[in-house]
Amino acid sequence: MTVEANQQKQMRAYYQDTFNGKAGERVLSDLRQFTKYGSSPFTADAQTLAYNVGMQDVFRHIATRMNLSDAAIYKLLNQQEESFVDVN
């Protein structure tokens, strides 16, 4: 395995360590909602369109690094923020 491949494998592990678990799932869901991933980035204004696409690219990068399945992304798309409110 090349040095670059080893670095990428290690980076994937870092992402998984960061975003796995209950807290990580909540953060991923929040990021998905914030970046509006899964909805159209289209708008008539070119600068706003570029901004929207860039926002979605951030989530796509994290999902790619974590090697998230389509099913896992679909689950995030359907989660509601209200379901994460802890009542103590």
SEVOSE-67157 format. One record per atom (N, C-alpha, C): x, y, z; residue in three letters; atom name. Coordinates in Angstrom, 3 decimals. Example, Ala and Ser with C-alpha at 12.3 -4.5 7.8 and 13.67 -1.06 7.14 Angstrom:
! SEVOSE-67157
<atom c1="13.190" c2="-5.690" c3="7.800" miba="ALA" tilum="N"/>
<atom c1="12.300" c2="-4.500" c3="7.800" miba="ALA" tilum="CA"/>
<atom c1="13.200" c2="-3.300" c3="7.800" miba="ALA" tilum="C"/>
<atom c1="12.850" c2="-2.250" c3="7.080" miba="SER" tilum="N"/>
<atom c1="13.670" c2="-1.060" c3="7.140" miba="SER" tilum="CA"/>
<atom c1="12.900" c2="0.030" c3="7.870" miba="SER" tilum="C"/>
//
This chain:
! SEVOSE-67157
<atom c1="0.851" c2="-1.171" c3="0.000" miba="MET" tilum="N"/>
<atom c1="0.000" c2="0.000" c3="0.000" miba="MET" tilum="CA"/>
<atom c1="0.901" c2="1.239" c3="0.000" miba="MET" tilum="C"/>
<atom c1="0.555" c2="2.197" c3="-0.817" miba="THR" tilum="N"/>
<atom c1="1.368" c2="3.413" c3="-0.932" miba="THR" tilum="CA"/>
<atom c1="1.173" c2="4.303" c3="0.292" miba="THR" tilum="C"/>
<atom c1="2.051" c2="5.263" c3="0.452" miba="VAL" tilum="N"/>
<atom c1="1.958" c2="6.216" c3="1.553" miba="VAL" tilum="CA"/>
<atom c1="0.641" c2="6.989" c3="1.455" miba="VAL" tilum="C"/>
<atom c1="0.295" c2="7.411" c3="0.251" miba="GLU" tilum="N"/>
<atom c1="-0.948" c2="8.154" c3="0.055" miba="GLU" tilum="CA"/>
<atom c1="-2.162" c2="7.305" c3="0.422" miba="GLU" tilum="C"/>
<atom c1="-2.172" c2="6.056" c3="0.029" miba="ALA" tilum="N"/>
<atom c1="-3.282" c2="5.160" c3="0.356" miba="ALA" tilum="CA"/>
<atom c1="-3.390" c2="4.971" c3="1.869" miba="ALA" tilum="C"/>
<atom c1="-2.241" c2="4.837" c3="2.541" miba="ASN" tilum="N"/>
<atom c1="-2.243" c2="4.707" c3="3.998" miba="ASN" tilum="CA"/>
<atom c1="-2.786" c2="5.972" c3="4.660" miba="ASN" tilum="C"/>
<atom c1="-2.416" c2="7.129" c3="4.134" miba="GLN" tilum="N"/>
<atom c1="-2.901" c2="8.397" c3="4.684" miba="GLN" tilum="CA"/>
<atom c1="-4.416" c2="8.519" c3="4.515" miba="GLN" tilum="C"/>
<atom c1="-4.903" c2="8.127" c3="3.356" miba="GLN" tilum="N"/>
<atom c1="-6.341" c2="8.190" c3="3.105" miba="GLN" tilum="CA"/>
<atom c1="-7.094" c2="7.218" c3="4.013" miba="GLN" tilum="C"/>
<atom c1="-6.542" c2="6.042" c3="4.218" miba="LYS" tilum="N"/>
<atom c1="-7.161" c2="5.055" c3="5.101" miba="LYS" tilum="CA"/>
<atom c1="-7.215" c2="5.596" c3="6.523" miba="LYS" tilum="C"/>
<atom c1="-6.133" c2="6.220" c3="6.968" miba="GLN" tilum="N"/>
<atom c1="-6.098" c2="6.795" c3="8.313" miba="GLN" tilum="CA"/>
<atom c1="-7.092" c2="7.943" c3="8.437" miba="GLN" tilum="C"/>
<atom c1="-7.190" c2="8.787" c3="7.419" miba="MET" tilum="N"/>
<atom c1="-8.131" c2="9.901" c3="7.450" miba="MET" tilum="CA"/>
<atom c1="-9.569" c2="9.386" c3="7.532" miba="MET" tilum="C"/>
<atom c1="-9.882" c2="8.322" c3="6.783" miba="ARG" tilum="N"/>
<atom c1="-11.219" c2="7.724" c3="6.845" miba="ARG" tilum="CA"/>
<atom c1="-11.505" c2="7.255" c3="8.274" miba="ARG" tilum="C"/>
<atom c1="-10.515" c2="6.665" c3="8.909" miba="ALA" tilum="N"/>
<atom c1="-10.687" c2="6.215" c3="10.294" miba="ALA" tilum="CA"/>
<atom c1="-10.947" c2="7.400" c3="11.222" miba="ALA" tilum="C"/>
<atom c1="-10.256" c2="8.517" c3="11.002" miba="TYR" tilum="N"/>
<atom c1="-10.488" c2="9.717" c3="11.819" miba="TYR" tilum="CA"/>
<atom c1="-11.926" c2="10.219" c3="11.658" miba="TYR" tilum="C"/>
<atom c1="-12.401" c2="10.260" c3="10.427" miba="TYR" tilum="N"/>
<atom c1="-13.779" c2="10.690" c3="10.184" miba="TYR" tilum="CA"/>
<atom c1="-14.754" c2="9.750" c3="10.875" miba="TYR" tilum="C"/>
<atom c1="-14.531" c2="8.453" c3="10.772" miba="GLN" tilum="N"/>
<atom c1="-15.426" c2="7.489" c3="11.395" miba="GLN" tilum="CA"/>
<atom c1="-15.390" c2="7.607" c3="12.914" miba="GLN" tilum="C"/>
<atom c1="-14.205" c2="7.819" c3="13.483" miba="ASP" tilum="N"/>
<atom c1="-14.111" c2="8.024" c3="14.930" miba="ASP" tilum="CA"/>
<atom c1="-14.888" c2="9.269" c3="15.357" miba="ASP" tilum="C"/>
<atom c1="-14.833" c2="10.295" c3="14.545" miba="THR" tilum="N"/>
<atom c1="-15.495" c2="11.557" c3="14.866" miba="THR" tilum="CA"/>
<atom c1="-17.005" c2="11.467" c3="14.735" miba="THR" tilum="C"/>
<atom c1="-17.502" c2="10.831" c3="13.687" miba="PHE" tilum="N"/>
<atom c1="-18.930" c2="10.894" c3="13.383" miba="PHE" tilum="CA"/>
<atom c1="-19.716" c2="9.629" c3="13.707" miba="PHE" tilum="C"/>
<atom c1="-19.090" c2="8.562" c3="14.141" miba="ASN" tilum="N"/>
<atom c1="-19.833" c2="7.362" c3="14.543" miba="ASN" tilum="CA"/>
<atom c1="-20.414" c2="7.561" c3="15.930" miba="ASN" tilum="C"/>
<atom c1="-21.434" c2="6.816" c3="16.234" miba="GLY" tilum="N"/>
<atom c1="-22.074" c2="6.918" c3="17.538" miba="GLY" tilum="CA"/>
<atom c1="-23.242" c2="7.890" c3="17.510" miba="GLY" tilum="C"/>
<atom c1="-23.930" c2="7.952" c3="18.635" miba="LYS" tilum="N"/>
<atom c1="-25.137" c2="8.772" c3="18.737" miba="LYS" tilum="CA"/>
<atom c1="-24.857" c2="10.254" c3="18.497" miba="LYS" tilum="C"/>
<atom c1="-23.822" c2="10.780" c3="19.144" miba="ALA" tilum="N"/>
<atom c1="-23.493" c2="12.203" c3="18.980" miba="ALA" tilum="CA"/>
<atom c1="-23.071" c2="12.498" c3="17.546" miba="ALA" tilum="C"/>
<atom c1="-22.258" c2="11.632" c3="16.964" miba="GLY" tilum="N"/>
<atom c1="-21.822" c2="11.821" c3="15.592" miba="GLY" tilum="CA"/>
<atom c1="-22.971" c2="11.791" c3="14.611" miba="GLY" tilum="C"/>
<atom c1="-23.923" c2="10.888" c3="14.844" miba="GLU" tilum="N"/>
<atom c1="-25.098" c2="10.805" c3="13.969" miba="GLU" tilum="CA"/>
<atom c1="-25.917" c2="12.088" c3="14.054" miba="GLU" tilum="C"/>
<atom c1="-26.029" c2="12.630" c3="15.251" miba="ARG" tilum="N"/>
<atom c1="-26.771" c2="13.887" c3="15.411" miba="ARG" tilum="CA"/>
<atom c1="-26.074" c2="15.033" c3="14.699" miba="ARG" tilum="C"/>
<atom c1="-24.756" c2="15.086" c3="14.819" miba="VAL" tilum="N"/>
<atom c1="-23.997" c2="16.148" c3="14.148" miba="VAL" tilum="CA"/>
<atom c1="-24.115" c2="15.999" c3="12.633" miba="VAL" tilum="C"/>
<atom c1="-24.007" c2="14.770" c3="12.126" miba="LEU" tilum="N"/>
<atom c1="-24.159" c2="14.554" c3="10.680" miba="LEU" tilum="CA"/>
<atom c1="-25.543" c2="14.986" c3="10.200" miba="LEU" tilum="C"/>
<atom c1="-26.561" c2="14.658" c3="10.968" miba="SER" tilum="N"/>
<atom c1="-27.909" c2="15.061" c3="10.592" miba="SER" tilum="CA"/>
<atom c1="-28.032" c2="16.583" c3="10.580" miba="SER" tilum="C"/>
<atom c1="-27.449" c2="17.240" c3="11.574" miba="ASP" tilum="N"/>
<atom c1="-27.473" c2="18.700" c3="11.617" miba="ASP" tilum="CA"/>
<atom c1="-26.730" c2="19.292" c3="10.426" miba="ASP" tilum="C"/>
<atom c1="-25.563" c2="18.739" c3="10.113" miba="LEU" tilum="N"/>
<atom c1="-24.798" c2="19.219" c3="8.954" miba="LEU" tilum="CA"/>
<atom c1="-25.572" c2="18.995" c3="7.658" miba="LEU" tilum="C"/>
<atom c1="-26.247" c2="17.866" c3="7.561" miba="ARG" tilum="N"/>
<atom c1="-27.050" c2="17.580" c3="6.370" miba="ARG" tilum="CA"/>
<atom c1="-28.143" c2="18.641" c3="6.230" miba="ARG" tilum="C"/>
<atom c1="-28.797" c2="18.971" c3="7.322" miba="GLN" tilum="N"/>
<atom c1="-29.853" c2="19.979" c3="7.272" miba="GLN" tilum="CA"/>
<atom c1="-29.286" c2="21.363" c3="6.969" miba="GLN" tilum="C"/>
<atom c1="-28.172" c2="21.708" c3="7.627" miba="PHE" tilum="N"/>
<atom c1="-27.559" c2="23.019" c3="7.433" miba="PHE" tilum="CA"/>
<atom c1="-27.099" c2="23.225" c3="5.993" miba="PHE" tilum="C"/>
<atom c1="-26.523" c2="22.177" c3="5.388" miba="THR" tilum="N"/>
<atom c1="-26.013" c2="22.288" c3="4.027" miba="THR" tilum="CA"/>
<atom c1="-27.099" c2="22.063" c3="2.978" miba="THR" tilum="C"/>
<atom c1="-28.294" c2="21.708" c3="3.442" miba="LYS" tilum="N"/>
<atom c1="-29.441" c2="21.432" c3="2.559" miba="LYS" tilum="CA"/>
<atom c1="-29.134" c2="20.317" c3="1.558" miba="LYS" tilum="C"/>
<atom c1="-28.274" c2="19.384" c3="1.988" miba="TYR" tilum="N"/>
<atom c1="-27.941" c2="18.244" c3="1.137" miba="TYR" tilum="CA"/>
<atom c1="-29.204" c2="17.425" c3="0.907" miba="TYR" tilum="C"/>
<atom c1="-29.441" c2="17.063" c3="-0.318" miba="GLY" tilum="N"/>
<atom c1="-30.637" c2="16.300" c3="-0.667" miba="GLY" tilum="CA"/>
<atom c1="-31.730" c2="17.165" c3="-1.272" miba="GLY" tilum="C"/>
<atom c1="-31.539" c2="18.477" c3="-1.249" miba="SER" tilum="N"/>
<atom c1="-32.493" c2="19.366" c3="-1.915" miba="SER" tilum="CA"/>
<atom c1="-31.754" c2="20.098" c3="-3.035" miba="SER" tilum="C"/>
<atom c1="-32.505" c2="20.676" c3="-3.912" miba="SER" tilum="N"/>
<atom c1="-31.905" c2="21.353" c3="-5.059" miba="SER" tilum="CA"/>
<atom c1="-31.169" c2="22.618" c3="-4.626" miba="SER" tilum="C"/>
<atom c1="-29.946" c2="22.801" c3="-5.116" miba="PRO" tilum="N"/>
<atom c1="-29.213" c2="24.025" c3="-4.805" miba="PRO" tilum="CA"/>
<atom c1="-29.592" c2="25.175" c3="-5.736" miba="PRO" tilum="C"/>
<atom c1="-30.482" c2="24.906" c3="-6.698" miba="PHE" tilum="N"/>
<atom c1="-30.765" c2="25.881" c3="-7.750" miba="PHE" tilum="CA"/>
<atom c1="-31.383" c2="27.157" c3="-7.211" miba="PHE" tilum="C"/>
<atom c1="-30.923" c2="28.254" c3="-7.771" miba="THR" tilum="N"/>
<atom c1="-31.489" c2="29.578" c3="-7.570" miba="THR" tilum="CA"/>
<atom c1="-31.105" c2="30.400" c3="-8.800" miba="THR" tilum="C"/>
<atom c1="-31.836" c2="31.444" c3="-9.066" miba="ALA" tilum="N"/>
<atom c1="-31.568" c2="32.257" c3="-10.256" miba="ALA" tilum="CA"/>
<atom c1="-30.256" c2="33.033" c3="-10.144" miba="ALA" tilum="C"/>
<atom c1="-29.836" c2="33.334" c3="-8.929" miba="ASP" tilum="N"/>
<atom c1="-28.610" c2="34.097" c3="-8.712" miba="ASP" tilum="CA"/>
<atom c1="-27.402" c2="33.165" c3="-8.760" miba="ASP" tilum="C"/>
<atom c1="-26.456" c2="33.450" c3="-9.642" miba="ALA" tilum="N"/>
<atom c1="-25.302" c2="32.574" c3="-9.842" miba="ALA" tilum="CA"/>
<atom c1="-24.426" c2="32.455" c3="-8.597" miba="ALA" tilum="C"/>
<atom c1="-24.244" c2="33.551" c3="-7.879" miba="GLN" tilum="N"/>
<atom c1="-23.417" c2="33.493" c3="-6.669" miba="GLN" tilum="CA"/>
<atom c1="-24.067" c2="32.653" c3="-5.578" miba="GLN" tilum="C"/>
<atom c1="-25.356" c2="32.791" c3="-5.424" miba="THR" tilum="N"/>
<atom c1="-26.075" c2="31.998" c3="-4.431" miba="THR" tilum="CA"/>
<atom c1="-26.062" c2="30.525" c3="-4.825" miba="THR" tilum="C"/>
<atom c1="-26.209" c2="30.246" c3="-6.101" miba="LEU" tilum="N"/>
<atom c1="-26.136" c2="28.868" c3="-6.588" miba="LEU" tilum="CA"/>
<atom c1="-24.772" c2="28.260" c3="-6.258" miba="LEU" tilum="C"/>
<atom c1="-23.699" c2="29.000" c3="-6.542" miba="ALA" tilum="N"/>
<atom c1="-22.350" c2="28.503" c3="-6.246" miba="ALA" tilum="CA"/>
<atom c1="-22.176" c2="28.272" c3="-4.748" miba="ALA" tilum="C"/>
<atom c1="-22.686" c2="29.167" c3="-3.932" miba="TYR" tilum="N"/>
<atom c1="-22.626" c2="29.021" c3="-2.482" miba="TYR" tilum="CA"/>
<atom c1="-23.365" c2="27.756" c3="-2.046" miba="TYR" tilum="C"/>
<atom c1="-24.582" c2="27.568" c3="-2.560" miba="ASN" tilum="N"/>
<atom c1="-25.387" c2="26.399" c3="-2.196" miba="ASN" tilum="CA"/>
<atom c1="-24.690" c2="25.096" c3="-2.580" miba="ASN" tilum="C"/>
<atom c1="-24.117" c2="25.055" c3="-3.764" miba="VAL" tilum="N"/>
<atom c1="-23.407" c2="23.859" c3="-4.216" miba="VAL" tilum="CA"/>
<atom c1="-22.188" c2="23.610" c3="-3.321" miba="VAL" tilum="C"/>
<atom c1="-21.482" c2="24.666" c3="-2.967" miba="GLY" tilum="N"/>
<atom c1="-20.332" c2="24.532" c3="-2.078" miba="GLY" tilum="CA"/>
<atom c1="-20.725" c2="23.996" c3="-0.716" miba="GLY" tilum="C"/>
<atom c1="-21.838" c2="24.469" c3="-0.187" miba="MET" tilum="N"/>
<atom c1="-22.330" c2="23.962" c3="1.097" miba="MET" tilum="CA"/>
<atom c1="-22.600" c2="22.462" c3="1.005" miba="MET" tilum="C"/>
<atom c1="-23.255" c2="22.045" c3="-0.067" miba="GLN" tilum="N"/>
<atom c1="-23.578" c2="20.628" c3="-0.220" miba="GLN" tilum="CA"/>
<atom c1="-22.320" c2="19.793" c3="-0.427" miba="GLN" tilum="C"/>
<atom c1="-21.313" c2="20.374" c3="-1.055" miba="ASP" tilum="N"/>
<atom c1="-20.047" c2="19.656" c3="-1.246" miba="ASP" tilum="CA"/>
<atom c1="-19.384" c2="19.303" c3="0.086" miba="ASP" tilum="C"/>
<atom c1="-19.568" c2="20.144" c3="1.089" miba="VAL" tilum="N"/>
<atom c1="-18.992" c2="19.853" c3="2.409" miba="VAL" tilum="CA"/>
<atom c1="-19.594" c2="18.565" c3="2.963" miba="VAL" tilum="C"/>
<atom c1="-20.914" c2="18.467" c3="2.923" miba="PHE" tilum="N"/>
<atom c1="-21.553" c2="17.239" c3="3.416" miba="PHE" tilum="CA"/>
<atom c1="-21.144" c2="16.045" c3="2.561" miba="PHE" tilum="C"/>
<atom c1="-21.123" c2="16.221" c3="1.250" miba="ARG" tilum="N"/>
<atom c1="-20.744" c2="15.131" c3="0.340" miba="ARG" tilum="CA"/>
<atom c1="-19.320" c2="14.647" c3="0.646" miba="ARG" tilum="C"/>
<atom c1="-18.416" c2="15.571" c3="0.965" miba="HIS" tilum="N"/>
<atom c1="-17.043" c2="15.208" c3="1.296" miba="HIS" tilum="CA"/>
<atom c1="-17.005" c2="14.349" c3="2.564" miba="HIS" tilum="C"/>
<atom c1="-17.743" c2="14.759" c3="3.586" miba="ILE" tilum="N"/>
<atom c1="-17.784" c2="13.984" c3="4.826" miba="ILE" tilum="CA"/>
<atom c1="-18.384" c2="12.602" c3="4.568" miba="ILE" tilum="C"/>
<atom c1="-19.492" c2="12.548" c3="3.836" miba="ALA" tilum="N"/>
<atom c1="-20.135" c2="11.270" c3="3.543" miba="ALA" tilum="CA"/>
<atom c1="-19.207" c2="10.344" c3="2.763" miba="ALA" tilum="C"/>
<atom c1="-18.453" c2="10.910" c3="1.831" miba="THR" tilum="N"/>
<atom c1="-17.510" c2="10.127" c3="1.038" miba="THR" tilum="CA"/>
<atom c1="-16.377" c2="9.612" c3="1.911" miba="THR" tilum="C"/>
<atom c1="-15.828" c2="10.472" c3="2.746" miba="ARG" tilum="N"/>
<atom c1="-14.736" c2="10.068" c3="3.641" miba="ARG" tilum="CA"/>
<atom c1="-15.170" c2="8.962" c3="4.592" miba="ARG" tilum="C"/>
<atom c1="-16.432" c2="9.008" c3="5.008" miba="MET" tilum="N"/>
<atom c1="-16.937" c2="7.995" c3="5.927" miba="MET" tilum="CA"/>
<atom c1="-17.414" c2="6.746" c3="5.208" miba="MET" tilum="C"/>
<atom c1="-17.453" c2="6.813" c3="3.875" miba="ASN" tilum="N"/>
<atom c1="-17.938" c2="5.701" c3="3.071" miba="ASN" tilum="CA"/>
<atom c1="-19.380" c2="5.343" c3="3.446" miba="ASN" tilum="C"/>
<atom c1="-20.206" c2="6.394" c3="3.642" miba="LEU" tilum="N"/>
<atom c1="-21.604" c2="6.179" c3="4.008" miba="LEU" tilum="CA"/>
<atom c1="-22.362" c2="5.525" c3="2.862" miba="LEU" tilum="C"/>
<atom c1="-23.184" c2="4.566" c3="3.202" miba="SER" tilum="N"/>
<atom c1="-24.014" c2="3.913" c3="2.198" miba="SER" tilum="CA"/>
<atom c1="-25.176" c2="4.833" c3="1.820" miba="SER" tilum="C"/>
<atom c1="-25.813" c2="4.527" c3="0.701" miba="ASP" tilum="N"/>
<atom c1="-26.999" c2="5.293" c3="0.303" miba="ASP" tilum="CA"/>
<atom c1="-28.076" c2="5.186" c3="1.378" miba="ASP" tilum="C"/>
<atom c1="-28.186" c2="4.016" c3="2.011" miba="ALA" tilum="N"/>
<atom c1="-29.190" c2="3.813" c3="3.060" miba="ALA" tilum="CA"/>
<atom c1="-28.902" c2="4.719" c3="4.259" miba="ALA" tilum="C"/>
<atom c1="-27.648" c2="4.867" c3="4.625" miba="ALA" tilum="N"/>
<atom c1="-27.288" c2="5.727" c3="5.760" miba="ALA" tilum="CA"/>
<atom c1="-27.579" c2="7.190" c3="5.444" miba="ALA" tilum="C"/>
<atom c1="-27.284" c2="7.607" c3="4.222" miba="ILE" tilum="N"/>
<atom c1="-27.575" c2="8.992" c3="3.823" miba="ILE" tilum="CA"/>
<atom c1="-29.081" c2="9.212" c3="3.780" miba="ILE" tilum="C"/>
<atom c1="-29.812" c2="8.241" c3="3.276" miba="TYR" tilum="N"/>
<atom c1="-31.278" c2="8.345" c3="3.223" miba="TYR" tilum="CA"/>
<atom c1="-31.850" c2="8.496" c3="4.634" miba="TYR" tilum="C"/>
<atom c1="-31.286" c2="7.751" c3="5.580" miba="LYS" tilum="N"/>
<atom c1="-31.733" c2="7.859" c3="6.968" miba="LYS" tilum="CA"/>
<atom c1="-31.510" c2="9.274" c3="7.490" miba="LYS" tilum="C"/>
<atom c1="-30.353" c2="9.852" c3="7.186" miba="LEU" tilum="N"/>
<atom c1="-30.067" c2="11.222" c3="7.612" miba="LEU" tilum="CA"/>
<atom c1="-31.020" c2="12.227" c3="6.963" miba="LEU" tilum="C"/>
<atom c1="-31.382" c2="11.968" c3="5.711" miba="LEU" tilum="N"/>
<atom c1="-32.284" c2="12.872" c3="4.994" miba="LEU" tilum="CA"/>
<atom c1="-33.659" c2="12.913" c3="5.649" miba="LEU" tilum="C"/>
<atom c1="-34.033" c2="11.828" c3="6.294" miba="ASN" tilum="N"/>
<atom c1="-35.382" c2="11.728" c3="6.852" miba="ASN" tilum="CA"/>
<atom c1="-35.457" c2="12.011" c3="8.343" miba="ASN" tilum="C"/>
<atom c1="-34.335" c2="12.293" c3="8.967" miba="GLN" tilum="N"/>
<atom c1="-34.358" c2="12.600" c3="10.389" miba="GLN" tilum="CA"/>
<atom c1="-34.788" c2="14.037" c3="10.607" miba="GLN" tilum="C"/>
<atom c1="-35.530" c2="14.240" c3="11.651" miba="GLN" tilum="N"/>
<atom c1="-35.981" c2="15.580" c3="12.018" miba="GLN" tilum="CA"/>
<atom c1="-35.166" c2="16.063" c3="13.210" miba="GLN" tilum="C"/>
<atom c1="-34.780" c2="17.309" c3="13.201" miba="GLU" tilum="N"/>
<atom c1="-33.977" c2="17.885" c3="14.265" miba="GLU" tilum="CA"/>
<atom c1="-34.660" c2="17.755" c3="15.624" miba="GLU" tilum="C"/>
<atom c1="-36.002" c2="17.852" c3="15.646" miba="GLU" tilum="N"/>
<atom c1="-36.726" c2="17.781" c3="16.904" miba="GLU" tilum="CA"/>
<atom c1="-36.493" c2="16.451" c3="17.619" miba="GLU" tilum="C"/>
<atom c1="-36.211" c2="15.396" c3="16.855" miba="SER" tilum="N"/>
<atom c1="-36.035" c2="14.078" c3="17.480" miba="SER" tilum="CA"/>
<atom c1="-34.741" c2="14.006" c3="18.259" miba="SER" tilum="C"/>
<atom c1="-33.893" c2="15.025" c3="18.172" miba="PHE" tilum="N"/>
<atom c1="-32.617" c2="15.006" c3="18.862" miba="PHE" tilum="CA"/>
<atom c1="-32.617" c2="15.827" c3="20.147" miba="PHE" tilum="C"/>
<atom c1="-33.739" c2="16.420" c3="20.486" miba="VAL" tilum="N"/>
<atom c1="-33.782" c2="17.243" c3="21.675" miba="VAL" tilum="CA"/>
<atom c1="-33.798" c2="16.323" c3="22.890" miba="VAL" tilum="C"/>
<atom c1="-32.796" c2="16.469" c3="23.746" miba="ASP" tilum="N"/>
<atom c1="-32.720" c2="15.676" c3="24.973" miba="ASP" tilum="CA"/>
<atom c1="-33.562" c2="16.360" c3="26.033" miba="ASP" tilum="C"/>
<atom c1="-34.426" c2="15.612" c3="26.643" miba="VAL" tilum="N"/>
<atom c1="-35.261" c2="16.139" c3="27.711" miba="VAL" tilum="CA"/>
<atom c1="-34.729" c2="15.585" c3="29.024" miba="VAL" tilum="C"/>
<atom c1="-34.236" c2="16.460" c3="29.871" miba="ASN" tilum="N"/>
<atom c1="-33.694" c2="16.047" c3="31.185" miba="ASN" tilum="CA"/>
<atom c1="-34.472" c2="16.692" c3="32.294" miba="ASN" tilum="C"/>
//
